[in-house]
């Protein structure tokens, strides 16, 4: 039954994959080089996988994948490294949106289940009384920080009700191992490492109804002048993402482990790789188009809440900052 449900979930994405496969396409156009930017994370896998299969060449693209250590570094490196398309988390995207020369052209997935609030084995933080006054280790201005705020809000608390020590995720995990802090908030794969060492998950971002979209960005000027290339790249990305839509088979797990080791620069065992794939949601194109529209639950609504979160951290009050330009038309034309 689990596999039947997975098959039903993946049907819209498989339909797109068939549409985008060589059998349903004309001869590949002249190859064009595309410089793209990524973190060593899940959202880069569809492009890496597509390149391994040679699908980029079939699509007439020669995709170069640049790796950055953080979303902040990726966006700040846009001009210096001249990437024209990239994958990034929504929090750094919003934090850099003011006057930014990029636009959001797709939703690569959601990492809410991969961001978690962790405690030591014997600790239990299920209510406000048990959390108030505790020391939290967390990377500042990140998806993990946003997760912390949403979790505290679900308990009727704010950041003022706890003590927070901000530090990068690897440093925070090391400090937590050494006995510092009561609560650790971070993302995969640091969450998996903490769990293996006996920590327990108090909540994930998904548990407290916090959406953490992963988005695909395009250089605005490039996209305006090369709309067909943007669509061609999105077809390629969706073809790679189609393989992630269901329960990962053994070969895909092997491929993901190799991706992490050879490109992302991190070691994962097979069980952790499978968990990482399961903890990231993939959206079919029809759902992405809906998310890129307006209304409750839309990407714009989620990013507006993140903008308020970031503004409040800067002491500017709970007000919305400028949001990135969001374009649904590239995806809308994929199946036309």
NORWO-V251459 format. One record per residue. N is the residue number from 1. SS is DSSP state (alpha for helix, beta for strand, coil for the rest). OMEGA is omega as a letter, one per 20 degrees, with the letter a starting at -180 (* if undefined). D_CENTER is the distance of its C-alpha to the mean C-alpha in Angstrom with 1 decimal. Layout:
<<N | SS | OMEGA | D_CENTER> <N | SS | OMEGA | D_CENTER>>
This chain:
<<1 | coil | a | 28.4> <2 | alpha | a | 24.9> <3 | alpha | r | 24.8> <4 | alpha | r | 26.4> <5 | alpha | r | 23.7> <6 | alpha | r | 21.0> <7 | alpha | r | 23.0> <8 | alpha | r | 23.4> <9 | alpha | a | 19.7> <10 | alpha | a | 19.2> <11 | alpha | r | 22.2> <12 | alpha | a | 20.6> <13 | alpha | r | 18.2> <14 | alpha | r | 21.2> <15 | alpha | r | 23.4> <16 | alpha | a | 21.2> <17 | alpha | r | 21.2> <18 | alpha | r | 24.9> <19 | alpha | a | 25.2> <20 | alpha | a | 23.3> <21 | coil | a | 25.2> <22 | alpha | a | 28.2> <23 | alpha | a | 30.7> <24 | alpha | a | 29.7> <25 | coil | r | 29.4> <26 | coil | a | 32.1> <27 | coil | a | 32.7> <28 | coil | r | 30.0> <29 | coil | r | 30.4> <30 | coil | a | 31.1> <31 | coil | r | 28.4> <32 | beta | r | 26.5> <33 | beta | r | 24.6> <34 | beta | r | 21.0> <35 | beta | a | 19.4> <36 | beta | a | 15.6> <37 | beta | a | 13.3> <38 | beta | r | 10.4> <39 | beta | r | 9.3> <40 | coil | a | 10.8> <41 | coil | a | 7.7> <42 | alpha | a | 7.1> <43 | alpha | r | 5.9> <44 | alpha | a | 9.2> <45 | alpha | a | 11.2> <46 | alpha | r | 12.3> <47 | alpha | r | 13.9> <48 | alpha | a | 15.4> <49 | alpha | r | 16.7> <50 | alpha | r | 18.2> <51 | alpha | r | 19.8> <52 | alpha | a | 21.3> <53 | coil | a | 22.8> <54 | coil | a | 24.1> <55 | alpha | r | 22.6> <56 | alpha | r | 21.8> <57 | alpha | r | 25.5> <58 | alpha | a | 26.4> <59 | coil | a | 24.5> <60 | coil | a | 26.4> <61 | beta | r | 23.5> <62 | beta | a | 23.5> <63 | beta | r | 19.9> <64 | beta | a | 19.6> <65 | beta | r | 16.4> <66 | beta | a | 16.4> <67 | beta | r | 14.5> <68 | beta | a | 13.8> <69 | coil | a | 13.8> <70 | coil | r | 11.6> <71 | alpha | r | 10.0> <72 | alpha | r | 13.6> <73 | alpha | r | 15.2> <74 | alpha | a | 13.4> <75 | alpha | r | 14.5> <76 | alpha | a | 17.8> <77 | coil | a | 18.4> <78 | alpha | a | 18.1> <79 | alpha | a | 21.9> <80 | alpha | a | 23.0> <81 | alpha | r | 21.1> <82 | coil | r | 21.4> <83 | coil | a | 18.2> <84 | coil | r | 18.2> <85 | beta | a | 14.8> <86 | beta | r | 11.5> <87 | beta | a | 7.7> <88 | beta | r | 6.2> <89 | beta | a | 4.7> <90 | alpha | a | 7.3> <91 | alpha | r | 9.7> <92 | alpha | r | 10.7> <93 | alpha | r | 10.8> <94 | alpha | a | 13.3> <95 | alpha | a | 15.1> <96 | coil | a | 16.0> <97 | coil | a | 16.8> <98 | coil | r | 20.5> <99 | coil | a | 22.3> <100 | coil | a | 19.4> <101 | coil | r | 20.3> <102 | beta | r | 17.1> <103 | beta | r | 16.1> <104 | beta | a | 13.1> <105 | beta | r | 14.1> <106 | beta | r | 11.7> <107 | beta | a | 8.8> <108 | beta | a | 6.8> <109 | beta | r | 6.0> <110 | beta | a | 5.5> <111 | coil | a | 5.1> <112 | alpha | a | 8.5> <113 | alpha | a | 10.6> <114 | alpha | r | 9.2> <115 | beta | a | 10.3> <116 | beta | r | 14.0> <117 | beta | a | 17.4> <118 | beta | r | 19.8> <119 | beta | r | 23.5> <120 | coil | a | 26.3> <121 | coil | a | 27.9> <122 | coil | a | 30.8> <123 | coil | r | 29.2> <124 | coil | a | 28.4> <125 | coil | a | 26.7> <126 | coil | a | 27.0> <127 | coil | a | 28.7> <128 | alpha | a | 29.2> <129 | alpha | a | 32.4> <130 | alpha | a | 30.7> <131 | alpha | a | 27.9> <132 | coil | r | 29.9> <133 | coil | a | 30.8> <134 | coil | r | 28.5> <135 | beta | a | 26.9> <136 | beta | r | 23.1> <137 | beta | a | 21.2> <138 | beta | r | 17.9> <139 | coil | a | 16.1> <140 | coil | r | 17.0> <141 | coil | a | 15.1> <142 | coil | r | 11.6> <143 | alpha | r | 9.3> <144 | alpha | r | 11.9> <145 | alpha | r | 14.7> <146 | alpha | r | 13.6> <147 | alpha | r | 13.5> <148 | alpha | a | 17.0> <149 | alpha | r | 18.4> <150 | alpha | r | 17.5> <151 | alpha | r | 19.0> <152 | alpha | r | 22.0> <153 | alpha | r | 22.4> <154 | alpha | r | 22.6> <155 | coil | a | 25.5> <156 | coil | a | 27.2> <157 | coil | r | 26.5> <158 | coil | r | 25.1> <159 | alpha | a | 24.2> <160 | alpha | a | 28.0> <161 | alpha | r | 28.7> <162 | coil | r | 27.2> <163 | beta | a | 27.3> <164 | beta | r | 24.2> <165 | beta | a | 24.1> <166 | beta | r | 21.1> <167 | coil | r | 20.3> <168 | coil | a | 17.5> <169 | alpha | a | 15.8> <170 | alpha | r | 18.1> <171 | alpha | r | 21.1> <172 | alpha | r | 20.3> <173 | alpha | r | 20.3> <174 | alpha | r | 23.5> <175 | alpha | r | 25.1> <176 | alpha | r | 24.4> <177 | alpha | a | 25.9> <178 | coil | r | 28.9> <179 | coil | r | 29.5> <180 | coil | r | 28.2> <181 | coil | r | 26.7> <182 | coil | a | 26.6> <183 | beta | r | 23.0> <184 | beta | r | 19.8> <185 | beta | a | 16.4> <186 | beta | a | 13.5> <187 | beta | r | 10.4> <188 | coil | j | 10.6> <189 | coil | a | 12.7> <190 | alpha | r | 14.9> <191 | alpha | a | 15.1> <192 | alpha | r | 16.6> <193 | alpha | a | 19.0> <194 | alpha | r | 20.1> <195 | alpha | r | 20.8> <196 | alpha | a | 22.8> <197 | coil | r | 24.8> <198 | coil | r | 25.8> <199 | coil | r | 23.4> <200 | beta | r | 22.7> <201 | beta | r | 19.8> <202 | beta | r | 21.1> <203 | beta | r | 18.2> <204 | beta | r | 14.5> <205 | coil | r | 12.7> <206 | coil | a | 13.2> <207 | coil | a | 16.9> <208 | coil | r | 17.4> <209 | coil | r | 16.0> <210 | coil | r | 13.2> <211 | coil | r | 10.4> <212 | coil | a | 7.0> <213 | beta | r | 5.7> <214 | beta | a | 3.3> <215 | beta | r | 6.7> <216 | beta | a | 9.3> <217 | beta | r | 12.0> <218 | beta | r | 15.7> <219 | beta | a | 18.6> <220 | alpha | a | 20.6> <221 | alpha | r | 24.0> <222 | alpha | a | 22.9> <223 | alpha | r | 21.5> <224 | alpha | a | 24.8> <225 | alpha | a | 26.9> <226 | coil | a | 25.0> <227 | alpha | a | 23.7> <228 | alpha | r | 24.6> <229 | alpha | r | 22.7> <230 | alpha | r | 19.5> <231 | alpha | r | 20.3> <232 | alpha | r | 21.2> <233 | alpha | r | 17.9> <234 | alpha | r | 16.1> <235 | alpha | r | 18.6> <236 | alpha | a | 17.8> <237 | alpha | a | 14.1> <238 | alpha | r | 14.9> <239 | alpha | r | 17.6> <240 | alpha | a | 15.4> <241 | alpha | a | 12.9> <242 | alpha | a | 16.1> <243 | coil | a | 16.9> <244 | coil | a | 13.9> <245 | coil | a | 15.2> <246 | coil | r | 17.8> <247 | coil | a | 18.9> <248 | coil | r | 18.4> <249 | coil | a | 21.8> <250 | alpha | a | 23.3> <251 | alpha | r | 23.0> <252 | alpha | r | 19.3> <253 | alpha | r | 18.9> <254 | alpha | r | 21.1> <255 | alpha | a | 19.2> <256 | alpha | r | 15.9> <257 | alpha | r | 18.0> <258 | alpha | r | 19.5> <259 | alpha | a | 16.3> <260 | alpha | a | 15.3> <261 | alpha | a | 18.9> <262 | alpha | a | 19.8> <263 | alpha | a | 16.9> <264 | alpha | r | 14.4> <265 | coil | r | 17.5> <266 | coil | a | 17.0> <267 | coil | r | 19.1> <268 | coil | r | 18.1> <269 | coil | a | 20.8> <270 | alpha | a | 20.7> <271 | alpha | r | 20.3> <272 | alpha | r | 17.3> <273 | alpha | r | 15.6> <274 | alpha | r | 16.5> <275 | alpha | a | 15.1> <276 | alpha | r | 11.7> <277 | alpha | r | 11.7> <278 | alpha | a | 13.1> <279 | coil | r | 10.7> <280 | coil | a | 7.7> <281 | beta | r | 9.1> <282 | coil | a | 9.9> <283 | coil | r | 11.9> <284 | coil | a | 15.2> <285 | alpha | a | 16.2> <286 | alpha | r | 18.6> <287 | alpha | r | 16.0> <288 | alpha | r | 13.8> <289 | alpha | r | 17.1> <290 | alpha | a | 17.9> <291 | alpha | a | 14.7> <292 | coil | r | 15.5> <293 | coil | a | 19.0> <294 | coil | r | 20.6> <295 | coil | a | 21.5> <296 | coil | r | 20.4> <297 | coil | a | 16.9> <298 | coil | r | 16.0> <299 | alpha | r | 13.1> <300 | alpha | r | 15.9> <301 | alpha | r | 17.0> <302 | alpha | a | 13.7> <303 | alpha | r | 13.4> <304 | alpha | r | 17.1> <305 | alpha | r | 16.8> <306 | alpha | r | 14.4> <307 | alpha | r | 17.0> <308 | alpha | r | 19.7> <309 | alpha | a | 18.0> <310 | alpha | r | 17.8> <311 | alpha | a | 21.3> <312 | alpha | r | 22.7> <313 | alpha | r | 21.6> <314 | coil | r | 23.6> <315 | coil | a | 26.6> <316 | coil | a | 26.6> <317 | coil | a | 26.7> <318 | coil | r | 24.6> <319 | coil | a | 24.3> <320 | coil | r | 21.7> <321 | coil | r | 20.9> <322 | coil | a | 20.7> <323 | coil | r | 17.6> <324 | coil | r | 16.3> <325 | beta | a | 18.1> <326 | beta | a | 16.5> <327 | coil | r | 18.0> <328 | coil | a | 18.3> <329 | alpha | r | 21.3> <330 | alpha | r | 19.8> <331 | alpha | a | 18.3> <332 | alpha | a | 21.4> <333 | coil | a | 23.6> <334 | coil | a | 21.9> <335 | coil | a | 24.2> <336 | coil | * | 27.2>>
